[in-house]
């Protein structure tokens, strides 16, 4: 029954939602092909005027030509995808192809910037107004503990305790940058804007939508979380769909 429900959810109509929202945040588990198929399906129905990708640096997105957009291999090379560490580009290209005329915006945090955020704090390296985006304020004790616990689990309990707050700081920088680039995309195109990002940044309680609500509460946002069978993506999404997990090796094997 659960699997049948998942299939029904994956065929739910999206066009009715397209005009009701300015921003559609489409979460994912990065290596799940079904999640990317669902993102591509929704993007085709939403017909966004802009696409914001967590996986692409802002300068790389700005330099993509129309010719590259129509050629998966050229686009992959132009974005430097093979060196990025993200899953295979073939998973993501159908999303680009689903909105070939949408403006591209990138929100990736480069490694050197992430390192600086660890050293000096997210506010010191953020490209926008750090105070407006909440980066000059500390988190509540409960949220800090919860975020550090997620980072500990995500890194197979292998990180030293003193690294956990630094990883949280980088996550806050990523959330704020996604919100910043989404607002820039909305201002530049009038929307709608589709945002492609991981579930961790898509969550409403403290991810990018929470930052966006703080900065621009008038913006109408719909947030999709994508879970896997037997695992629910927590975070207060507007909608959650589920797909089976792909076959994957144990990500923690290298730490044993």
C-alpha positions in Angstrom: 0.0 0.0 0.0 2.8 2.4 0.9 4.5 1.8 -2.4 1.3 2.4 -4.4 0.7 5.6 -2.5 4.2 6.7 -3.5 3.4 6.1 -7.1 0.2 8.0 -6.9 1.9 11.0 -5.3 4.5 11.0 -8.1 1.8 11.5 -10.7 0.0 14.3 -8.8 -0.8 17.3 -11.0 1.4 20.3 -10.4 0.1 22.8 -13.0 -2.6 23.9 -10.6 0.1 25.0 -8.1 2.3 26.8 -10.6 0.4 30.1 -10.7 -0.3 30.2 -7.0 3.3 30.5 -5.8 6.2 32.7 -6.6 8.8 30.2 -5.6 8.7 26.4 -5.7 11.4 24.7 -3.6 12.0 21.2 -4.8 14.0 19.1 -2.4 15.9 15.9 -3.1 18.1 13.2 -1.8 21.0 14.0 -4.1 21.7 10.5 -5.5 18.1 9.3 -5.9 17.2 9.2 -9.6 13.5 9.1 -8.9 13.7 12.4 -7.0 15.3 14.1 -10.0 12.7 12.7 -12.4 10.1 14.2 -10.1 11.9 17.6 -10.1 12.0 17.6 -13.9 8.4 16.7 -14.2 7.4 19.5 -11.9 9.7 22.0 -13.5 8.1 21.2 -16.9 4.6 21.9 -15.4 5.6 25.0 -13.4 7.4 26.5 -16.4 9.6 28.7 -14.2 11.2 31.8 -15.5 14.3 31.1 -13.4 16.0 28.0 -12.0 18.2 28.2 -8.9 20.6 25.4 -8.3 22.3 24.6 -5.0 24.9 22.7 -7.1 26.1 25.6 -9.3 28.3 28.5 -8.4 26.8 31.9 -9.3 29.5 32.8 -11.7 29.3 29.5 -13.6 25.5 29.9 -13.9 25.9 33.4 -15.3 28.3 32.3 -18.0 26.2 29.4 -19.4 25.3 30.1 -23.1 22.1 29.2 -24.9 24.1 26.7 -27.0 25.4 24.9 -23.9 21.9 24.7 -22.4 20.9 22.5 -25.4 23.8 20.1 -25.2 24.2 18.0 -22.0 27.9 17.3 -22.6 28.8 20.9 -23.2 26.7 22.1 -20.3 28.4 19.5 -18.0 31.8 20.7 -19.0 30.9 24.4 -18.9 29.7 24.0 -15.3 32.8 22.0 -14.3 30.4 19.4 -13.0 32.8 16.5 -13.1 35.1 18.3 -10.6 32.2 19.4 -8.3 31.6 16.2 -6.4 27.9 16.1 -7.1 26.2 13.0 -8.4 26.3 12.2 -12.2 25.2 15.0 -14.4 22.8 12.7 -16.2 20.6 12.8 -13.1 20.3 16.6 -13.3 20.3 17.4 -17.0 16.6 16.6 -17.5 15.8 19.4 -15.0 17.7 21.9 -17.1 16.0 20.5 -20.3 12.5 20.9 -18.7 12.9 24.7 -18.7 15.3 25.5 -21.5 14.5 29.2 -21.5 14.6 29.8 -17.8 17.3 32.0 -16.4 19.9 30.1 -14.4 21.1 31.2 -11.0 23.7 29.4 -8.9 23.9 29.3 -5.1 26.8 26.9 -4.5 29.3 27.8 -1.8 32.8 27.1 -3.0 35.1 25.1 -0.8 37.4 28.1 -0.1 34.4 30.2 1.0 33.1 27.4 3.2 36.5 27.2 4.9 36.5 31.0 5.5 33.0 30.6 7.0 34.3 28.1 9.4 37.1 30.4 10.4 35.3 33.7 10.6 31.6 32.8 10.6 29.0 32.8 7.9 28.2 36.6 8.3 31.8 37.4 7.3 31.6 35.8 3.9 27.9 36.2 3.0 27.3 38.0 -0.3 24.2 39.9 1.1 23.2 41.7 4.2 24.2 39.3 6.9 22.1 41.0 9.6 18.9 41.0 7.4 19.4 37.3 6.7 19.8 36.4 10.3 23.5 35.4 10.1 24.6 37.8 12.9 22.2 36.1 15.4 22.9 32.9 17.2 20.5 29.9 17.1 18.4 28.8 20.0 20.0 26.1 22.1 17.5 23.5 20.9 18.1 24.3 17.2 21.8 24.3 17.6 21.8 20.9 19.3 19.4 19.5 16.7 21.5 20.8 13.8 24.8 19.5 15.3 23.2 16.1 15.8 22.2 16.0 12.1 25.7 16.9 11.0 27.1 14.2 13.3 24.9 11.6 11.7 25.5 12.9 8.2 29.2 12.5 8.7 28.9 8.9 10.2 29.7 10.1 13.8 33.3 10.6 12.5 33.6 14.4 13.1 35.3 15.7 16.2 32.8 17.5 18.5 34.5 20.8 17.9 33.8 20.6 14.2 30.0 20.3 14.5 29.3 24.0 15.2 31.5 24.9 12.2 29.6 22.6 9.9 26.3 24.1 11.1 27.7 27.6 10.3 28.4 26.5 6.7 24.8 25.1 6.5 23.4 28.4 7.6 25.5 30.2 4.9 24.1 27.8 2.3 20.6 28.4 3.4 21.0 32.2 3.3 22.8 32.1 -0.1 19.9 30.0 -1.5 17.4 32.6 -0.2 19.5 35.5 -1.6 19.9 34.0 -5.1 16.2 33.0 -5.1 15.2 36.6 -4.4 17.6 37.9 -7.1 16.0 35.4 -9.5 12.6 36.6 -8.6 13.5 40.2 -8.9 15.2 39.6 -12.3 12.4 37.6 -13.9 9.2 38.1 -12.0 8.9 34.4 -11.3 7.9 31.8 -10.8 11.3 30.5 -9.6 12.1 26.8 -9.1 14.8 26.0 -6.6 16.7 22.7 -6.8 18.3 21.7 -3.5 18.7 19.0 -0.9 16.0 18.3 1.6 18.2 19.7 4.4 18.1 23.1 2.8 14.5 22.8 1.7 13.0 22.2 5.1 10.6 24.9 6.3 11.5 24.9 10.0 15.1 26.3 9.6 16.2 25.9 6.0 16.2 28.3 3.0 12.3 28.8 3.2 12.6 30.0 6.8 15.3 32.5 5.7 13.2 33.6 2.8 10.1 34.1 5.0 12.2 36.3 7.3 13.6 38.5 4.5 10.6 38.6 2.2 7.4 37.4 3.9 5.2 38.5 1.1 6.8 35.9 -1.3 4.5 32.9 -1.8 6.5 29.7 -1.4 5.6 26.0 -1.9 8.1 23.5 -0.5 8.4 19.9 -1.6 10.3 17.3 0.4 11.2 14.0 -1.1 11.7 11.0 1.1 12.7 7.4 0.6 10.7 4.3 1.5 11.0 3.9 5.3 12.5 7.3 5.9 10.7 10.6 6.2 12.5 13.9 5.6 11.7 15.9 8.7 11.4 19.6 8.5 7.8 20.7 8.0 7.4 20.6 4.2 4.2 21.7 2.5 4.2 18.4 0.6 6.2 15.2 0.8 6.5 12.4 -1.8 8.3 9.1 -1.4 10.3 6.9 -3.7 12.3 3.7 -3.2 16.0 4.4 -2.4 18.5 3.5 -5.1 21.1 0.8 -4.5 24.0 2.4 -2.8 27.1 1.3 -0.9 27.5 2.0 2.8 28.6 5.6 3.0 30.1 5.1 6.4 32.3 2.1 5.4 35.4 4.3 4.9 35.2 5.4 8.5 35.3 2.0 10.0 
